[in-house]
Amino acid sequence: MTTIILDNVWKEYEDRVVLERVNLALDDHEFLVIIGPSGVGKTTLLRLLLSQEQPSRGRILIDGEPIASEPTADRGVVFQRYSVFPHRTVLGNVMLGPQWAGAPILGRFFGARRRELESRAMALLERVGLADSARKYPAQLSGGMQQRLALAQALIMKPKVLLLDEPFGALDPGTRKSMHQLVRELWEENAMTIVMVTHDLSEAFLLGTRVIAVDRPRNDPQAPERFGATIASDFEAKFRSVRDSRRFEAEREKLRLTLVSADSTQNSLPGGISPVRALVKD
Ligand SMILES: Nc1ncnc2c1ncn2[C@@H]1O[C@H](COP(=O)(O)OP(=O)(O)OP(=O)(O)O)[C@@H](O)[C@H]1O
């Protein structure tokens, strides 16, 4: 379970206010999408969630605890152009993170530990459709394949929160569509929280359980840096219903069993509709 709270968060660079009064409470397993005009502070918000930047004021809590002051493995990130290591194979790139985390001096595992990691990395490459390219180098991959590699690299660290900064921005429409599908599936399978920045509104509402628009509510033409951006709108998006329907399904199943066991003889409603079907209809 992962909840995120931003409590009156500000980000200022000397006299320049980039973000002000940002308040946000994110549920467990949310897919939050951030939209907003160019230069408004969307990436800054992601960098705060990664601890690449610190708030000037306010606080960020993850699962009720103050966010770590340094980037940690439980927060993965994928950028629009991901800098994979060009001299490592696809498999080597995926194995790198856990090796650095587990053996910081040598950066390498040996023996059984290495074999275990290799099989985990291969399973993940299989999942993102890159198993056949495991021995290739990044330069031999298309843009979409490189983004799949970036996803595998982030996921092998089992992040609680995955941050995506315009991850599909450089991809052609067909590849983009297949990446949407993949990310959506990975989000469901891994039960993680995703925070994604995009300029594409249809993508935002297609993927997100929640979409926030970041904008500057106040403007001083004489001093454009005086006011920062904040959450101007907050929408529940289409995919929330899918997430919530899973909870609903579980509840419905419980109720169905109760109804069936409580009264197997009187399980019809007027019009011949059974209670189960009536629930489904609702
Ligand atoms: N280290 C910094 N020092 C000063 N200003 C900064 C710094 N980092 C970011 N900014 C400013 O903060 C503002 C917001 O930048 P940010 O990259 O977060 O915007 P964005 O909404 O992600 O933009 P885009 O959609 O174009 O990627 C920009 O005006 C940028 O110049």
The ligand as a MOL file (V3000), in Angstrom:
LIG
                    3D

  0  0  0     0  0            999 V3000
M  V30 BEGIN CTAB
M  V30 COUNTS 31 33 0 0 0
M  V30 BEGIN ATOM
M  V30 1 N 17.1050 24.7370 -10.9510 0
M  V30 2 C 16.2800 25.7050 -11.3670 0
M  V30 3 N 16.5460 27.0080 -11.1290 0
M  V30 4 C 15.7070 27.9820 -11.5330 0
M  V30 5 N 14.5620 27.7620 -12.2010 0
M  V30 6 C 14.2450 26.4940 -12.4590 0
M  V30 7 C 15.0770 25.3910 -12.0710 0
M  V30 8 N 14.4720 24.2380 -12.4590 0
M  V30 9 C 13.3360 24.5990 -13.0870 0
M  V30 10 N 13.2080 25.9450 -13.0880 0
M  V30 11 C 12.0990 26.7010 -13.6810 0
M  V30 12 O 10.8930 26.1720 -13.2090 0
M  V30 13 C 9.8860 26.3220 -14.2040 0
M  V30 14 C 9.1380 25.0350 -14.3250 0
M  V30 15 O 9.9520 24.0650 -14.9840 0
M  V30 16 P 9.4520 22.5940 -15.2830 0
M  V30 17 O 10.5250 21.9130 -16.0610 0
M  V30 18 O 9.0200 21.9740 -14.0250 0
M  V30 19 O 8.1890 22.8760 -16.1910 0
M  V30 20 P 7.2880 21.8540 -17.0270 0
M  V30 21 O 5.8990 22.2020 -16.7220 0
M  V30 22 O 7.7260 20.4650 -16.7690 0
M  V30 23 O 7.6590 22.2700 -18.5130 0
M  V30 24 P 7.5860 21.4310 -19.8850 0
M  V30 25 O 6.1600 21.0620 -20.0820 0
M  V30 26 O 8.0450 22.4160 -20.9000 0
M  V30 27 O 8.4940 20.2690 -19.7420 0
M  V30 28 C 10.5790 26.7200 -15.5090 0
M  V30 29 O 10.2990 28.0580 -15.7620 0
M  V30 30 C 12.0310 26.5200 -15.2110 0
M  V30 31 O 12.8280 27.4940 -15.8590 0
M  V30 END ATOM
M  V30 BEGIN BOND
M  V30 1 1 1 2
M  V30 2 1 2 3
M  V30 3 2 2 7
M  V30 4 2 3 4
M  V30 5 1 4 5
M  V30 6 2 5 6
M  V30 7 1 6 7
M  V30 8 1 6 10
M  V30 9 1 7 8
M  V30 10 2 8 9
M  V30 11 1 9 10
M  V30 12 1 10 11
M  V30 13 1 11 12
M  V30 14 1 11 30
M  V30 15 1 12 13
M  V30 16 1 13 14
M  V30 17 1 13 28
M  V30 18 1 14 15
M  V30 19 1 15 16
M  V30 20 2 16 17
M  V30 21 1 16 18
M  V30 22 1 16 19
M  V30 23 1 19 20
M  V30 24 2 20 21
M  V30 25 1 20 22
M  V30 26 1 20 23
M  V30 27 1 23 24
M  V30 28 2 24 25
M  V30 29 1 24 26
M  V30 30 1 24 27
M  V30 31 1 28 29
M  V30 32 1 28 30
M  V30 33 1 30 31
M  V30 END BOND
M  V30 END CTAB
M  END
